[in-house]
Amino acid sequence: MIVGYDFFNRNFDGVIYDTPIATAGIDEVTLGAGMYDELFVTVDNTVDDTNKKPAEWEIKTIMDAKFNNDIEAGTIDGSGHKVTSINMYRREYRTSNDWQLIASFPYDQDYDVYTVVDRFVESGKTYEYCIVPVATNTVGDITKSQPVTVKYKDTFVSDLNNNVRLDADFEWGGATYNKNSSVATPLNGAYPIVSFGNQNYRTANIKFLPLTDDQSEGIATSIDARAERLNKDAAVQFLNNGEAKVIRRPDGDMFVCVTTNIKTTPKSTGLEEIEDVTFDFTEIGKLDYKTMDKAGLIASAGKSIYTYDDYGNVLWNSEPINDNARREYRNSFAE
């Protein structure tokens, strides 16, 4: 807002229109001589006559320049440097001060929306996220999210691109806690000497029945044998790809692991269209940056762009688009 300027009332410094400046087709803003504390621009036409700026950046926000020794006006502060990549971190809300890197991806000026799917979260916890712009070796200021509470049922096996739900006929065989040890039997002693190493990992066996959504939700009136086979084969291929995964349980327990010994068994005699899948898993580390980086579990981001029509409605597109094409894309909807 401009101090002393009233957009809505008919005072000396006001206007009689709801929208004092026509914004269609405007791509640049130039400020003349003066002293400015902040410049906020939005296409949200639901603003009321209080002319109050939203507390957080919203999807319809165009820019919010605060002039903190720079002219940046975006959602992130690159400290005046050219942003080359963006990092995303997560920490447990009000419990931990340690930010854990969960995603890192290059900045592409042709896109303005980056989507990160975080599948490696514990049920029952509340997290907050932040993004940090990176310019070569210079790190900008963090932008924090609102708290996010996680709650889910069932058990899942996930990696960066896949998520298998182990809900139907799920059987948990219990975990074995493995710790290497050595037993020595001295000739002059009545009892052996037992020494332990540093290994401390868990192994377990799991069985579940992979079903298509139609079958598991009771929509299907009969068994589509081919669809069930393809669904089962996809689950087996995922479990047998030799890559690290994360098993998430509804009680919050999590395992960074590899899955082995995958087997399939017909559900019963005369019901060969669906098959149980069993597999073993071996824990390979804690759910921290060191393990996730080594196991290839640091996420990238999906990219998309959005623009607006002349009424401030959001228009989405998944393809890269330059400024001229962005205007054409917007105008195609206006027509």
PyMOL commands that set and color helices and strands:
alter all, ss='L'
color gray80, all
select helices_A, chain A and resi 213-216+225-239+289-294+323-334
alter helices_A, ss='H'
color red, helices_A
select strands_A, chain A and resi 39-42+61-65+85-92+100-106+113-115+126-135+138-139+143-144+148-149+155-158+163-166+171-178+181-184+193-196+201-208+245-248+254-268+271-285+302-308+314-317
alter strands_A, ss='S'
color yellow, strands_A
deselect
rebuild
show_as cartoon
